[in-house]
Amino acid sequence: MKSSIIDGIKALPPLSTTIIEINRIYFDDDSTINDMSKVIERDPMIVANLLKTANSPMYGFGREIKNASQAVGLFGMSMTRSIALGNSIKKLLNIDMEPYGITSEKFAHISGLQAALMLQWYKKIDRAKADGLYLAAFLQEIGKILIASSVIQEDEVTSFSNEAKNSHNLAMVEKAYTGLTCGEVTALVFKHWGFDSEFIEMIKYSDNPSAAPQNLQEFCIALNIVKTLVPVNEPLSEMAINFGLKKAEDAGYNREILSGVITDISESM
């Protein structure tokens, strides 16, 4: 099954010209918010996703956001790039999440929930790190799409879904069936698309932070905590929250801060 996943990654189409242009603007120190807005306005799908995200109660802007330039101005270039990139990448992949017992819409919602939770949490810890972690949290479960596809191809849906349904360690189930965790598969996807090595490594070790390079362990631990709190099979359940808060406390994070963010996110759902 591992080889079929790797073959699937090799066959992935390239990123769209719009996404390539968004990345170019993001990394160009001379570019402006206006430059980003103009590129995004050419792609109705990205505009729709951006406005949907901006008007979500999870972001609490308090007023209706009606156009792309408004949204880009409020989000800033980093988060705008993250939202555009995340939604565009999901459109490139055939999504059938039956092995995980969820719909493609539910999967998209959970990805957004993980990202929003990460942003609201890390803004209270280190704002400079929050935007980068937002993108990683938004995209860290992409590998599940390819794992699900492989499980379907191998006709293992029933057995996989039975194990995944009540598992408190989905990475272990994924490893048992495919030889790879979701984090490892996602890392291979972004390596294929030429992302920077630090971003790839953050996601690669998100299921096993203790194995991460020392300079990336904080990021990997944070990603692991968020996916523990918002797993695809039981997002923000009482048990998931208890496990996630315990991990955060063990890692030296302030339990009360994270607990407050969880309450705010839960109330906005």
Long-range contacts (C-beta under 8 A, 24 or more apart in sequence): 1-150, 1-151, 1-154, 1-156, 1-177, 1-178, 1-179, 2-178, 2-179, 2-180, 4-150, 4-153, 4-154, 5-146, 5-147, 5-150, 5-178, 5-180, 5-185, 5-188, 6-188, 8-146, 8-149, 8-150, 9-146, 9-185, 9-188, 9-189, 9-192, 10-192, 12-92, 12-93, 12-189, 12-192, 12-193, 13-92, 14-193, 15-88, 15-89, 15-92, 15-193, 16-43, 16-88, 18-42, 18-43, 18-46, 18-84, 18-88, 19-84, 19-85, 19-88, 22-80, 22-81, 22-84, 22-85, 23-81, 23-85, 25-77, 26-77, 26-78, 26-81, 31-77, 33-72, 33-73, 33-76, 33-77, 34-69, 36-72, 36-77, 36-80, 36-81, 37-68, 37-69, 37-72, 37-73, 40-68, 40-72, 40-80, 40-84, 41-68, 41-69, 43-84, 45-87, 45-88, 45-91, 46-84, 46-87, 46-88, 49-83, 49-84, 49-87, 50-75, 50-80, 50-83, 50-84, 53-83, 53-112, 56-112, 56-116, 56-268, 57-268, 57-269, 58-112, 58-113, 58-116, 58-120, 58-265, 58-268, 58-269, 59-116, 60-268, 76-131, 78-131, 78-132, 78-134, 78-135, 79-119, 79-131, 79-134, 81-135, 82-115, 82-131, 82-134, 82-135, 82-138, 83-138, 85-135, 85-139, 86-111, 86-115, 86-135, 86-138, 86-139, 89-139, 89-142, 90-142, 90-145, 93-142, 93-145, 93-146, 94-145, 94-149, 95-145, 96-148, 96-149, 96-152, 97-144, 97-145, 97-148, 97-232, 98-148, 98-152, 98-157, 98-161, 99-147, 99-148, 99-151, 99-152, 99-156, 99-157, 99-160, 99-161, 99-164, 100-144, 100-148, 100-161, 100-164, 100-170, 100-232, 100-233, 101-161, 101-164, 101-165, 101-233, 102-232, 102-233, 106-232, 107-141, 107-144, 107-145, 107-232, 110-141, 110-230, 110-232, 110-235, 111-138, 111-139, 111-141, 112-138, 113-230, 113-235, 113-236, 113-265, 113-269, 114-138, 114-140, 114-141, 114-226, 114-227, 114-230, 116-265, 117-226, 117-229, 117-230, 117-261, 117-262, 117-265, 118-222, 118-223, 118-226, 120-261, 120-264, 120-265, 121-222, 121-226, 121-257, 121-258, 121-261, 122-222, 124-257, 124-261, 125-253, 125-257, 129-218, 129-219, 132-199, 132-219, 133-219, 133-222, 133-223, 135-199, 136-199, 136-202, 136-203, 136-206, 136-219, 136-223, 137-223, 137-226, 139-186, 139-190, 139-203, 140-182, 140-183, 140-186, 140-203, 140-206, 140-223, 140-227, 141-182, 141-186, 141-227, 141-232, 142-185, 142-186, 142-189, 143-180, 143-181, 143-182, 143-183, 143-184, 143-185, 143-186, 143-187, 143-188, 143-189, 144-174, 144-182, 144-185, 144-232, 146-185, 146-189, 147-174, 147-177, 147-178, 147-180, 147-182, 147-185, 150-178, 151-177, 151-178, 164-233, 165-233, 166-233, 167-233, 168-231, 168-239, 168-243, 170-231, 170-232, 170-233, 171-207, 171-208, 181-207, 181-208, 182-207, 183-207, 183-208, 221-247, 221-251, 225-251, 225-253, 225-258, 229-262, 236-262, 236-265, 236-266, 236-269
